[in-house]
Amino acid sequence: MGGNGAWFMSLAVLGALHVAAVAFRVLSRLVLLLPRRPTDLRRYGAWAVVTGPTSGIGQSVALELARRGINLVLVGRDPAKLQDISDTISSTNPAVQTKTVVVDLALVATPKGDEALRLLRQAVAGLDVGVLVNNAGLAKPCALFLHEADVEAWVRMIRVNLWALTEVAAAVLPGMVERGRGAVVNIGSGTTQAIPSFPLYTIYHASKRYHAFYVF
């Protein structure tokens, strides 16, 4: 009986620790929903860099930063869409300046990608960039076994979700370090927090999980 009791207690302790860990993760995210005084992002710098600003979360972030009076460097692969979001910002926030940089982040770590990143470094040179939003991401191909898609499709996903985040940060961070201020926001995926493994989305899941652990 004594051995069985000790075994039961060990399982009970492990169960309690697991429940406590899960509860802590849930509460730590619920805290983010509590009302807080808006941060004056201009104290970090006059400019922000946003990747993937032409749709979805990236577009919403760009518009909100513009509303707060932050000038924007908009980084994306489609010149026409970049011009559209730039025009929208200029029409709704005339005092806000914008720059557009055409970069196909799926070409990072290739000669074409190196040239595009050189243009990004030139664009931010001399600017008081205080905020970087690494938003660009690639989710396709979706729900496939590894052999069901061309390997280049998976490599493109890794380039966008993982390598590009690092390369863009490397282009922007030196200025922040020199000025002693700045903020970096990496847009990950809720799936990497809620689901320990994500069948048929392994590469997407792993590449977005990198966002949670990569601390600049």
Secondary structure, 3 states (H helix, E strand, C coil): CHHHHHHHHHHHHHHHHHHHHHHHHHHHHHHHHCCCCCCCHHHCCCEEEEECCCCHHHHHHHHHHHHCCCEEEEEECCHHHHHHHHHHHHHHCCCCCEEEEECCHHHCCCHHHHHHHHHHHHHHCCCCEEEEEECCCCCCCCCCCHHHCCHHHHHHHHHHHHHHHHHHHHHHHHHHHHHCCCEEEECCCCHHHHCCCCCCCHHHHHHHHHHHHCCC
